[in-house]
Amino acid sequence: MTTGRSGRTVRDLRRGNRSAVLQQLYFGGPMSRQELGPATGLSSGSVSNVVGELVADGLLEEAGIVDSDGGRPRTLLRVAPGSAHMIGIDVGETRVRVELFDLTLTELARTELPLQPRGCYDVGPIVDHVRTGIATVLERAGVGTDRLLGVGIGVPGIVDRDAPGGTVVHGQTIGWDAVPLEALLRATGAVPPEVPYIIDNGARTLGQAEMWFGAGRGARDAVVVLFGSGVGASLITDGSPDGATTGGAPLEWGHLTVQVRGRRCRCGALGCLEAYTGAESLLARWAERGGGGDSVAGDEEDALAALLAAAGDGDPIALDVLDETAEYLGAGLSDVINLFQPERILIGGWAGLMLGPHILPAVREHATRYSLRHPAARVTIDMGSLGPDAVTVGAATLPLAAFFTTGGRRTPPEPTTEAPGWQTSLQTRGGSAARRG
């Protein structure tokens, strides 16, 4: 194999050229061969060769014809949606959500499997839910695994992809001690051995989705908060997740100490931010003060809806709990603002989506009050824009990113969540995948 001075082989160059064309069409929208040259920096001959290969592989298709200024009409090209599929899975703390997407991240099928009772987080039932969910969405969409790029999974906890035998999850707050999740999933036979499982922390998959397709687009740096039963966050710098190479970790922001000798957190420590802001803690504090009645003992989402309804009716206990939660959340965000000085903070997760419309103005006020003036003046605090699907969309981008890395080849590379280097420039120009408009 011929190797150039840079150490790159001809195969590397071809893969890079294929990747550049695929990414440009994916995020930049339909484009002609003539437009692809300047957009990718490739010569017209290279564009012609690469487009020919990708069309032959079924990855590109014609998307109409546009008139040219006095010349021949030009054929537009786009990524072929049905040429590949990805599965995104959100292993949440109340349910397991599984979604099947085509290559342009259009949803083809979904299923949700609840976790009951609250606080029951045995790994066996969750592995069974994942296996069942994969089979269900494939059957509902009427597709097989021959075009499946991979299964991306967002989970609570710290993810170690370098562990012998596959990815291991350390989830102290849910009782997972070095759980060999990849090996357990592989043993189910839900997908063939050549289809990769790519596992990452749920806050990071949420962050990747919002930065690629949601409210984070165009930002150079952001913090994306996952607000559910507990709280977590991911730090985004220079348009890509911080520490995004294999083995990188999210911010364990929920376990900052905000009250010395404070409330006991699920992790076992005292005074963690999660012990004051997570939905589980919020509901516990409501019950301790005599609010909620029987509703607190039910489904967590239903119980939180009941608390919000009580606050809407002017219940003083519910209002006091929400006010306290907003202040602690704002104080926790002030630590992030002072430490990392992000351009944006985005709040997502099922509890965040429910609570945001009620407490976001107060959260902004408290975050500003507890922060240094200069970093507080440059940050915006808003809701994420992708809704409850954000973690599954982000999980699906894990095999998608790997697909781009190989230039559209089927051989999976080493797992990565790293946002491609073109992301920031495309965001600046306003490009987006078809699903995100």
C-alpha positions in Angstrom: 0.0 0.0 0.0 1.5 3.4 -1.1 2.1 5.7 1.8 2.6 9.5 1.4 4.9 11.8 3.5 2.1 12.4 6.0 1.9 8.6 6.6 -1.5 8.4 5.1 -2.1 5.6 2.6 -4.1 5.8 -0.6 -6.9 3.9 1.2 -6.8 6.6 4.0 -7.2 9.3 1.4 -10.0 7.6 -0.4 -11.8 7.0 3.0 -11.3 10.7 3.9 -12.7 11.8 0.6 -15.7 9.6 0.9 -16.3 10.9 4.4 -16.0 14.5 3.3 -18.6 14.1 0.6 -21.0 12.1 2.8 -20.8 14.6 5.6 -21.3 17.6 3.4 -24.4 16.1 1.8 -25.7 14.9 5.1 -25.4 18.2 7.0 -25.4 20.6 4.1 -28.5 19.3 2.2 -28.8 18.2 -1.4 -26.0 19.5 -3.6 -24.7 19.2 -7.1 -21.4 17.7 -8.1 -20.2 21.2 -9.0 -21.1 22.5 -5.6 -19.4 19.6 -3.8 -15.9 20.6 -5.0 -15.7 24.0 -3.3 -17.7 22.8 -0.3 -15.3 19.8 0.4 -12.1 21.2 -1.0 -11.8 18.2 -3.4 -11.0 18.4 -7.1 -13.7 17.9 -9.7 -12.1 14.6 -10.6 -12.0 13.4 -7.0 -15.6 14.4 -6.5 -16.7 12.5 -9.6 -14.8 9.4 -8.5 -16.2 9.5 -4.9 -19.7 10.2 -6.0 -19.6 7.3 -8.4 -18.4 5.0 -5.7 -21.1 6.2 -3.2 -23.9 5.9 -5.8 -22.7 2.4 -6.7 -22.8 1.5 -3.0 -26.4 2.8 -2.7 -25.5 5.5 -0.3 -26.3 8.5 -2.5 -29.3 9.1 -4.8 -30.6 11.9 -7.1 -32.7 14.5 -5.4 -33.9 16.5 -8.4 -32.5 18.9 -11.0 -31.9 22.6 -10.8 -31.3 25.1 -13.6 -27.8 26.5 -14.1 -27.0 30.0 -15.1 -27.1 29.6 -18.9 -25.7 26.1 -18.7 -26.9 22.6 -18.5 -29.3 21.7 -15.6 -27.5 20.2 -12.6 -28.5 17.1 -10.8 -28.7 17.3 -7.0 -27.4 14.5 -4.9 -28.5 13.5 -1.3 -27.8 10.7 1.2 -30.1 7.8 0.5 -32.3 7.5 3.6 -33.0 3.8 3.3 -29.4 2.8 2.7 -28.7 2.1 6.3 -30.4 2.0 9.7 -29.4 2.8 13.3 -30.9 1.9 16.6 -30.8 4.4 19.5 -31.6 3.3 23.1 -32.2 5.4 26.1 -31.8 3.4 29.3 -33.5 5.8 31.6 -34.4 5.5 35.2 -38.1 5.1 34.6 -38.2 3.3 31.3 -36.1 1.9 28.4 -36.9 3.7 25.1 -35.8 2.0 21.8 -36.0 3.8 18.4 -35.1 2.7 14.9 -33.9 5.3 12.5 -33.0 5.4 8.8 -29.7 7.0 7.8 -31.1 10.5 7.9 -32.4 10.0 11.4 -36.0 9.8 10.4 -37.8 7.6 13.0 -39.1 4.3 11.6 -40.3 2.6 14.7 -40.2 2.9 18.5 -41.1 1.1 21.7 -41.0 2.0 25.4 -40.7 -0.6 28.2 -41.4 0.8 31.7 -39.2 0.0 34.7 -41.2 -0.9 37.7 -41.3 -0.5 40.6 -39.4 2.8 41.2 -35.9 2.2 42.4 -35.7 -1.3 40.9 -32.7 -1.2 38.6 -31.5 -4.8 38.2 -29.4 -5.2 35.1 -31.1 -8.5 34.1 -34.5 -6.9 33.3 -32.9 -4.0 31.5 -30.9 -6.3 29.3 -34.1 -8.2 28.5 -35.9 -4.9 27.7 -33.1 -3.9 25.3 -33.3 -7.3 23.6 -37.1 -7.1 23.3 -37.0 -3.5 22.2 -34.5 -4.2 19.4 -36.6 -7.2 18.1 -39.8 -5.1 18.3 -38.6 -2.1 16.3 -37.1 -4.2 13.6 -40.3 -6.2 13.3 -42.5 -3.1 13.3 -40.5 -1.5 10.6 -40.2 -4.7 8.6 -36.4 -4.5 8.2 -33.6 -6.8 9.0 -30.1 -6.4 10.4 -28.3 -6.4 7.1 -28.3 -2.6 6.9 -28.0 -2.0 10.6 -24.9 0.2 11.3 -25.0 -0.3 15.0 -26.9 0.0 18.3 -26.1 3.1 20.3 -27.1 3.1 24.0 -27.2 5.9 26.5 -27.0 4.8 30.2 -26.7 6.3 33.6 -23.2 6.2 35.2 -19.6 6.2 34.1 -18.8 4.2 31.0 -15.5 2.4 30.5 -15.0 1.2 26.9 -11.5 0.0 27.5 -12.4 -2.7 29.9 -11.4 -6.3 28.9 -14.4 -8.1 27.3 -16.2 -4.9 26.2 -17.8 -1.8 27.7 -18.4 -1.8 31.5 -20.8 0.6 33.3 -20.1 2.0 36.8 -23.4 3.3 38.0 -23.0 4.0 41.7 -26.4 5.7 42.1 -28.3 2.8 40.6 -26.3 0.0 42.2 -24.3 -1.0 39.1 -20.8 -1.9 40.1 -18.7 -2.6 37.0 -21.6 -4.1 35.1 -20.2 -5.8 31.9 -23.1 -4.4 29.9 -21.7 -5.0 26.4 -21.0 -8.6 27.1 -24.4 -9.2 28.6 -26.1 -7.6 25.6 -24.0 -9.5 23.1 -25.0 -12.8 24.9 -28.6 -12.1 24.0 -28.0 -12.5 20.3 -30.3 -9.6 19.6 -28.0 -8.5 16.7 -25.4 -10.3 14.7 -21.8 -10.2 16.0 -20.7 -7.8 13.3 -23.2 -5.1 14.4 -21.5 -3.1 17.1 -23.0 -1.9 20.4 -21.7 1.6 21.2 -22.5 2.6 24.8 -22.1 6.0 26.4 -23.4 8.1 29.3 -26.9 9.4 28.7 -26.0 13.0 29.4 -23.3 12.8 26.7 -25.7 11.3 24.1 -28.2 14.1 25.0 -25.4 16.7 24.6 -24.3 15.2 21.2 -27.9 15.3 19.9 -28.5 18.9 20.9 -25.1 20.0 19.5 -25.6 18.2 16.2 -29.3 18.9 15.6 -30.9 20.9 18.4 -30.5 24.0 20.4 -26.7 23.7 20.6 -26.1 24.1 16.9 -23.7 26.9 16.1 -22.3 27.1 19.7 -18.6 26.5 20.2 -19.0 25.5 23.9 -22.0 24.5 25.9 -23.1 22.5 28.9 -26.1 20.2 28.3 -28.0 19.1 31.5 -29.9 15.8 31.7 -32.5 16.3 34.4 -34.3 13.1 35.3 -34.6 11.1 38.5 -31.1 12.4 39.1 -29.1 15.0 37.3 -26.0 14.9 35.0 -24.4 17.0 32.4 -22.0 16.9 29.5 -19.5 19.6 28.6 -19.1 20.5 24.9 -16.0 22.4 23.8 -15.0 23.5 20.3 -18.1 21.9 18.9 -17.3 18.4 20.2 -17.9 16.6 23.5 -15.1 17.2 25.9 -12.9 14.1 26.3 -14.8 12.6 23.3 -12.2 10.0 22.4 -12.8 6.5 23.6 -13.0 6.3 27.4 -13.9 10.0 28.0 -16.2 10.7 30.9 -19.2 13.1 31.3 -19.4 15.7 34.1 -20.5 14.1 37.3 -22.1 17.4 38.0 -25.0 16.0 40.1 -22.5 15.0 42.8 -21.0 18.4 43.5 -21.4 19.1 47.2 -23.8 22.0 47.6 -24.6 21.6 51.3 -22.0 20.4 53.8 -23.6 17.6 56.0 -26.7 18.0 53.8 -29.2 15.4 52.6 -28.1 11.9 51.8 -27.7 11.4 48.1 -28.4 8.1 46.2 -24.6 7.8 45.8 -24.2 7.6 49.5 -22.5 11.0 50.1 -24.1 14.0 51.9 -25.1 17.2 50.3 -24.9 16.4 46.6 -26.6 18.6 44.1 -28.7 15.6 43.0 -30.0 15.3 46.5 -31.8 18.6 46.1 -32.6 18.8 42.4 -33.2 15.3 41.0 -36.9 14.4 40.5 -36.6 11.6 43.0 -35.3 14.0 45.7 -37.8 16.7 44.7 -40.7 14.3 45.2 -39.2 13.0 48.5 -39.0 16.6 49.9 -42.6 17.2 48.9 -43.7 14.1 50.7 -41.6 14.9 53.8 -43.4 18.3 54.1 -46.8 16.6 53.9 -47.5 17.2 50.2 -48.6 14.8 47.5 -50.4 12.1 49.5 -50.7 8.8 47.6 -49.5 10.4 44.3 -45.9 10.5 45.5 -45.8 6.7 45.8 -46.8 6.1 42.1 -45.0 6.5 38.8 -42.3 9.2 39.1 -43.5 11.1 36.0 -47.2 11.0 37.2 -46.1 12.2 40.7 -44.1 15.1 39.3 -47.1 16.1 37.2 -49.2 16.0 40.4 -46.7 18.3 42.1 -46.8 20.8 39.2 -50.6 20.7 39.2 -50.6 21.4 43.0 -48.2 24.4 42.4 -50.4 25.7 39.7 -53.3 25.6 42.1 -51.3 27.7 44.6 -50.4 25.0 47.0 -47.8 26.6 49.3 -45.8 23.3 50.0 -45.5 22.5 46.3 -44.5 26.1 45.5 -41.9 26.1 48.2 -40.4 22.8 46.9 -40.2 24.2 43.4 -38.6 27.5 44.6 -36.0 25.6 46.6 -35.2 23.3 43.6 -34.8 26.3 41.3 -32.4 27.9 43.7 -30.3 24.8 44.1 -30.3 24.2 40.4 -29.3 27.8 39.7 -26.5 27.6 42.3 -25.3 24.3 40.7 -25.2 25.9 37.3 -23.2 28.9 38.7 -20.4 26.4 39.5 -20.5 25.3 35.8 -20.5 28.9 34.6 -17.6 30.0 36.8 -15.5 26.9 36.1 -16.1 26.5 32.3 -17.6 29.8 31.1 -19.8 28.2 28.5 -21.6 30.0 25.8 -24.9 28.1 26.4 -26.5 25.9 29.0 -29.3 23.7 27.8 -31.6 21.7 30.0 -33.2 18.4 28.9 -34.3 15.1 30.2 -37.8 14.1 31.1 -38.0 16.0 34.4 -36.2 19.0 32.9 -38.8 19.1 30.1 -41.7 19.0 32.7 -40.1 21.5 35.1 -38.5 23.9 32.7 -41.6 26.0 31.8 -42.3 26.5 35.5 -38.9 27.2 37.0 -36.6 28.3 34.2 -36.9 32.1 34.9 -36.0 31.5 38.6 -33.1 29.2 37.6 -31.7 31.9 35.4 -32.0 34.5 38.1 -30.3 32.3 40.8 -27.6 31.2 38.4 -26.8 34.9 37.6 -26.9 35.8 41.3 -24.5 33.1 42.3 -22.0 33.5 39.4 -19.2 35.9 38.6 -20.5 38.8 36.5 -18.4 38.4 33.4 -19.1 34.7 32.7 -22.7 35.1 33.7 -23.1 37.9 31.2 -22.1 35.8 28.2 -24.1 32.6 28.9 -27.6 31.8 27.9 -29.7 29.2 29.8 -32.4 27.7 27.7 -34.3 24.4 27.2 -33.1 21.8 24.8 -35.1 21.6 21.6 -35.3 17.9 20.8 -37.8 16.9 23.5 -38.0 13.4 25.0 -36.3 11.7 22.1 -33.0 13.6 22.5 -31.1 10.7 24.3 -32.2 8.1 21.7 -31.3 10.5 18.8 -27.9 11.1 20.5 -27.4 7.4 21.0 -28.2 6.7 17.3 -25.5 9.3 16.3 -22.9 7.0 17.9 -23.0 4.4 15.1 -23.6 7.2 12.6 -20.4 9.0 13.6 -18.5 5.7 13.2 -20.1 5.3 9.8 -18.8 8.7 8.7 -15.4 7.9 10.1 -15.1 4.9 7.7 -16.3 6.9 4.8 -19.5 4.9 4.6 -17.9 1.5 4.7 -19.6 -1.2 6.7 -16.6 -2.3 8.7 -17.0 -0.7 12.2 -14.1 1.3 13.5 -13.1 1.7 17.2 -16.2 3.1 19.0 -16.2 6.9 19.2 -18.6 9.7 20.2 -16.3 12.3 18.8 -18.1 14.9 16.7 -16.6 15.1 13.3 -14.2 18.0 12.6 -16.6 19.5 10.1 -19.3 20.0 12.7 -18.6 23.6 13.8 -18.2 24.9 10.2 -21.4 23.3 9.1 -23.3 24.6 12.1 -22.1 28.1 11.3 -23.5 27.8 7.8 -26.8 26.4 9.2 -26.6 22.9 7.6 -28.7 20.2 9.1 -29.7 16.6 8.6 -33.0 16.0 6.9 -34.8 14.9 10.1 -33.9 18.2 11.9 -34.9 20.5 9.1 
